[in-house]
């Protein structure tokens, strides 16, 4: 495996863990879902448009409905995930107990 691929996997794992901790500290707030979705859109939408600039003109209602359905599914997933963060505690390990963060 190239070193760059390993670095990307480690960076993705660290970002994922950071997002989980931030979500738990936000107590599963719906505003966190909204801000996460807005941030992801602002970061990736320009790159997506730039890469697919030639293709976007050919997209019809089916392709755009899939984009909207994907966005809705992601928001639903984030809301269910954050509901889990609201009702449960986040333990760093099952071996060593960590005080749960109050919500």
KOLTOR-125930 format. One record per residue: residue number from 1; x, z, y of N, C-alpha, C in turn. Coordinates in pm, whole numbers, plus 50000, padded with zeros to 5 digits. Layout:
N
+-----+-------+-------+-------+-------+-------+-------+-------+-------+-------+
: num :  n_px :  n_pz :  n_py : ca_px : ca_pz : ca_py :  c_px :  c_pz :  c_py :
+-----+-------+-------+-------+-------+-------+-------+-------+-------+-------+
: NUM :     X :     Z :     Y :     X :     Z :     Y :     X :     Z :     Y :
...
+-----+-------+-------+-------+-------+-------+-------+-------+-------+-------+
//
This chain:
103
+-----+-------+-------+-------+-------+-------+-------+-------+-------+-------+
: num :  n_px :  n_pz :  n_py : ca_px : ca_pz : ca_py :  c_px :  c_pz :  c_py :
+-----+-------+-------+-------+-------+-------+-------+-------+-------+-------+
:   1 : 50085 : 50000 : 49883 : 50000 : 50000 : 50000 : 50090 : 50000 : 50124 :
:   2 : 50062 : 49912 : 50218 : 50141 : 49912 : 50341 : 50124 : 50043 : 50418 :
:   3 : 50227 : 50081 : 50489 : 50224 : 50204 : 50566 : 50116 : 50200 : 50674 :
:   4 : 50092 : 50082 : 50730 : 49988 : 50071 : 50834 : 49849 : 50099 : 50776 :
:   5 : 49824 : 50056 : 50652 : 49695 : 50083 : 50588 : 49678 : 50232 : 50563 :
:   6 : 49784 : 50297 : 50518 : 49779 : 50440 : 50496 : 49754 : 50515 : 50628 :
:   7 : 49818 : 50470 : 50734 : 49798 : 50532 : 50866 : 49654 : 50517 : 50912 :
:   8 : 49594 : 50401 : 50888 : 49454 : 50379 : 50925 : 49360 : 50469 : 50845 :
:   9 : 49388 : 50486 : 50717 : 49304 : 50572 : 50633 : 49314 : 50717 : 50681 :
:  10 : 49435 : 50764 : 50711 : 49453 : 50901 : 50758 : 49387 : 50920 : 50894 :
:  11 : 49401 : 50823 : 50984 : 49338 : 50832 : 51116 : 49186 : 50836 : 51102 :
:  12 : 49131 : 50754 : 51014 : 48986 : 50754 : 50992 : 48938 : 50888 : 50936 :
:  13 : 49013 : 50944 : 50844 : 48976 : 51074 : 50787 : 48979 : 51183 : 50893 :
:  14 : 49081 : 51181 : 50978 : 49090 : 51281 : 51084 : 48978 : 51266 : 51187 :
:  15 : 48945 : 51142 : 51223 : 48834 : 51120 : 51316 : 48701 : 51164 : 51256 :
:  16 : 48684 : 51138 : 51127 : 48562 : 51179 : 51059 : 48550 : 51332 : 51058 :
:  17 : 48659 : 51399 : 51027 : 48657 : 51546 : 51027 : 48631 : 51600 : 51167 :
:  18 : 48691 : 51538 : 51268 : 48670 : 51581 : 51406 : 48523 : 51564 : 51445 :
:  19 : 48462 : 51452 : 51405 : 48321 : 51429 : 51435 : 48234 : 51535 : 51367 :
:  20 : 48265 : 51570 : 51241 : 48187 : 51673 : 51171 : 48197 : 51807 : 51241 :
:  21 : 48315 : 51846 : 51285 : 48332 : 51974 : 51355 : 48257 : 51970 : 51488 :
:  22 : 48267 : 51860 : 51561 : 48197 : 51849 : 51689 : 48045 : 51854 : 51668 :
:  23 : 47997 : 51789 : 51564 : 47853 : 51790 : 51535 : 47806 : 51931 : 51501 :
:  24 : 47884 : 52004 : 51425 : 47845 : 52140 : 51391 : 47850 : 52230 : 51514 :
:  25 : 47952 : 52213 : 51598 : 47961 : 52294 : 51720 : 47846 : 52263 : 51816 :
:  26 : 47795 : 52141 : 51810 : 47680 : 52104 : 51893 : 47549 : 52154 : 51830 :
:  27 : 47560 : 52221 : 51717 : 47444 : 52278 : 51646 : 47343 : 52171 : 51606 :
:  28 : 47391 : 52051 : 51577 : 47300 : 51946 : 51533 : 47203 : 51900 : 51639 :
:  29 : 47243 : 51907 : 51765 : 47158 : 51872 : 51878 : 47129 : 51721 : 51880 :
:  30 : 47005 : 51684 : 51915 : 46969 : 51542 : 51923 : 47045 : 51470 : 52033 :
:  31 : 47086 : 51543 : 52135 : 47166 : 51481 : 52241 : 47301 : 51436 : 52187 :
:  32 : 47352 : 51507 : 52088 : 47477 : 51467 : 52025 : 47462 : 51332 : 51955 :
:  33 : 47347 : 51312 : 51889 : 47320 : 51184 : 51825 : 47316 : 51073 : 51928 :
:  34 : 47246 : 51098 : 52037 : 47234 : 50997 : 52142 : 47370 : 50962 : 52201 :
:  35 : 47448 : 51064 : 52235 : 47579 : 51039 : 52296 : 47673 : 50971 : 52197 :
:  36 : 47665 : 51006 : 52070 : 47748 : 50939 : 51969 : 47711 : 50792 : 51959 :
:  37 : 47581 : 50764 : 51956 : 47536 : 50625 : 51946 : 47576 : 50545 : 52069 :
:  38 : 47563 : 50603 : 52187 : 47602 : 50534 : 52311 : 47752 : 50507 : 52312 :
:  39 : 47831 : 50607 : 52272 : 47977 : 50590 : 52271 : 48019 : 50482 : 52172 :
:  40 : 47962 : 50485 : 52053 : 47996 : 50383 : 51952 : 47957 : 50244 : 52003 :
:  41 : 47841 : 50234 : 52066 : 47798 : 50105 : 52120 : 47891 : 50056 : 52230 :
:  42 : 47928 : 50144 : 52320 : 48018 : 50104 : 52429 : 48155 : 50063 : 52378 :
:  43 : 48201 : 50127 : 52272 : 48333 : 50094 : 52218 : 48330 : 49964 : 52138 :
:  44 : 48231 : 49947 : 52050 : 48234 : 49836 : 51956 : 48153 : 49713 : 51996 :
:  45 : 48055 : 49725 : 52082 : 47974 : 49608 : 52120 : 48058 : 49498 : 52186 :
:  46 : 48146 : 49530 : 52282 : 48226 : 49422 : 52340 : 48314 : 49351 : 52237 :
:  47 : 48372 : 49427 : 52146 : 48454 : 49365 : 52042 : 48369 : 49277 : 51951 :
:  48 : 48249 : 49325 : 51915 : 48161 : 49245 : 51831 : 48116 : 49117 : 51898 :
:  49 : 48084 : 49125 : 52026 : 48042 : 49005 : 52101 : 48159 : 48907 : 52112 :
:  50 : 48278 : 48959 : 52138 : 48395 : 48872 : 52153 : 48426 : 48799 : 52022 :
:  51 : 48418 : 48869 : 51911 : 48448 : 48808 : 51782 : 48340 : 48707 : 51742 :
:  52 : 48214 : 48739 : 51771 : 48103 : 48656 : 51726 : 48044 : 48569 : 51835 :
:  53 : 48118 : 48545 : 51943 : 48065 : 48471 : 52057 : 48009 : 48335 : 52018 :
:  54 : 48077 : 48264 : 51930 : 48029 : 48133 : 51888 : 47904 : 48142 : 51800 :
:  55 : 47891 : 48250 : 51725 : 47779 : 48265 : 51632 : 47652 : 48318 : 51697 :
:  56 : 47664 : 48397 : 51801 : 47546 : 48463 : 51859 : 47442 : 48363 : 51908 :
:  57 : 47484 : 48249 : 51954 : 47390 : 48148 : 52001 : 47302 : 48093 : 51890 :
:  58 : 47347 : 48102 : 51767 : 47272 : 48049 : 51653 : 47183 : 48154 : 51588 :
:  59 : 47191 : 48278 : 51632 : 47111 : 48383 : 51571 : 46965 : 48369 : 51609 :
:  60 : 46879 : 48388 : 51512 : 46736 : 48384 : 51535 : 46675 : 48524 : 51526 :
:  61 : 46544 : 48527 : 51511 : 46475 : 48656 : 51507 : 46513 : 48738 : 51385 :
:  62 : 46546 : 48672 : 51272 : 46583 : 48746 : 51151 : 46713 : 48824 : 51171 :
:  63 : 46812 : 48756 : 51227 : 46941 : 48823 : 51247 : 46929 : 48939 : 51346 :
:  64 : 46857 : 48916 : 51455 : 46842 : 49023 : 51555 : 46756 : 49137 : 51502 :
:  65 : 46657 : 49106 : 51417 : 46578 : 49215 : 51359 : 46663 : 49298 : 51264 :
:  66 : 46759 : 49236 : 51195 : 46850 : 49312 : 51110 : 46943 : 49401 : 51193 :
:  67 : 46985 : 49353 : 51308 : 47067 : 49435 : 51397 : 46988 : 49558 : 51442 :
:  68 : 46863 : 49537 : 51483 : 46780 : 49649 : 51527 : 46750 : 49743 : 51411 :
:  69 : 46723 : 49689 : 51292 : 46695 : 49773 : 51175 : 46818 : 49856 : 51138 :
:  70 : 46935 : 49797 : 51149 : 47058 : 49871 : 51121 : 47077 : 49985 : 51221 :
:  71 : 47051 : 49957 : 51348 : 47062 : 50062 : 51449 : 46964 : 50174 : 51425 :
:  72 : 46841 : 50139 : 51389 : 46740 : 50241 : 51359 : 46781 : 50323 : 51237 :
:  73 : 46832 : 50257 : 51133 : 46875 : 50329 : 51013 : 46990 : 50425 : 51044 :
:  74 : 47082 : 50384 : 51130 : 47191 : 50473 : 51168 : 47140 : 50594 : 51246 :
:  75 : 47050 : 50573 : 51339 : 46995 : 50687 : 51414 : 46919 : 50782 : 51322 :
:  76 : 46844 : 50727 : 51228 : 46772 : 50810 : 51132 : 46871 : 50890 : 51047 :
:  77 : 46975 : 50824 : 50999 : 47078 : 50892 : 50920 : 47143 : 51004 : 50999 :
:  78 : 47182 : 50977 : 51124 : 47246 : 51081 : 51205 : 47152 : 51199 : 51229 :
:  79 : 47025 : 51171 : 51252 : 46929 : 51280 : 51274 : 46913 : 51366 : 51148 :
:  80 : 46907 : 51304 : 51031 : 46897 : 51380 : 50907 : 47025 : 51459 : 50883 :
:  81 : 47139 : 51399 : 50907 : 47267 : 51468 : 50890 : 47276 : 51589 : 50983 :
:  82 : 47238 : 51572 : 51108 : 47247 : 51682 : 51203 : 47142 : 51789 : 51175 :
:  83 : 47031 : 51751 : 51116 : 46934 : 51852 : 51072 : 47000 : 51942 : 50967 :
:  84 : 47079 : 51882 : 50879 : 47154 : 51961 : 50782 : 47253 : 52054 : 50848 :
:  85 : 47317 : 52010 : 50954 : 47410 : 52095 : 51027 : 47337 : 52210 : 51096 :
:  86 : 47212 : 52187 : 51139 : 47137 : 52294 : 51205 : 47097 : 52403 : 51107 :
:  87 : 47062 : 52367 : 50984 : 47008 : 52465 : 50891 : 47112 : 52522 : 50794 :
:  88 : 47233 : 52470 : 50794 : 47335 : 52521 : 50703 : 47459 : 52560 : 50780 :
:  89 : 47552 : 52619 : 50708 : 47679 : 52654 : 50772 : 47787 : 52559 : 50723 :
:  90 : 47891 : 52548 : 50800 : 48003 : 52460 : 50768 : 48119 : 52549 : 50727 :
:  91 : 48154 : 52544 : 50603 : 48266 : 52625 : 50552 : 48388 : 52536 : 50537 :
:  92 : 48501 : 52589 : 50577 : 48626 : 52512 : 50564 : 48669 : 52507 : 50419 :
:  93 : 48634 : 52609 : 50344 : 48674 : 52613 : 50205 : 48577 : 52704 : 50131 :
:  94 : 48559 : 52679 : 50004 : 48478 : 52770 : 49924 : 48561 : 52888 : 49876 :
:  95 : 48690 : 52876 : 49883 : 48777 : 52984 : 49838 : 48793 : 53091 : 49946 :
:  96 : 48815 : 53049 : 50069 : 48831 : 53142 : 50180 : 48709 : 53131 : 50269 :
:  97 : 48645 : 53240 : 50293 : 48524 : 53240 : 50376 : 48563 : 53231 : 50522 :
:  98 : 48487 : 53151 : 50596 : 48504 : 53137 : 50741 : 48370 : 53174 : 50802 :
:  99 : 48374 : 53247 : 50909 : 48249 : 53287 : 50975 : 48173 : 53163 : 51019 :
: 100 : 48045 : 53154 : 50987 : 47968 : 53037 : 51028 : 47951 : 53035 : 51180 :
: 101 : 47952 : 52916 : 51235 : 47933 : 52901 : 51379 : 47787 : 52927 : 51414 :
: 102 : 47761 : 53013 : 51512 : 47621 : 53041 : 51547 : 47558 : 52924 : 51621 :
: 103 : 47433 : 52899 : 51592 : 47359 : 52793 : 51663 : 47248 : 52855 : 51745 :
+-----+-------+-------+-------+-------+-------+-------+-------+-------+-------+
//
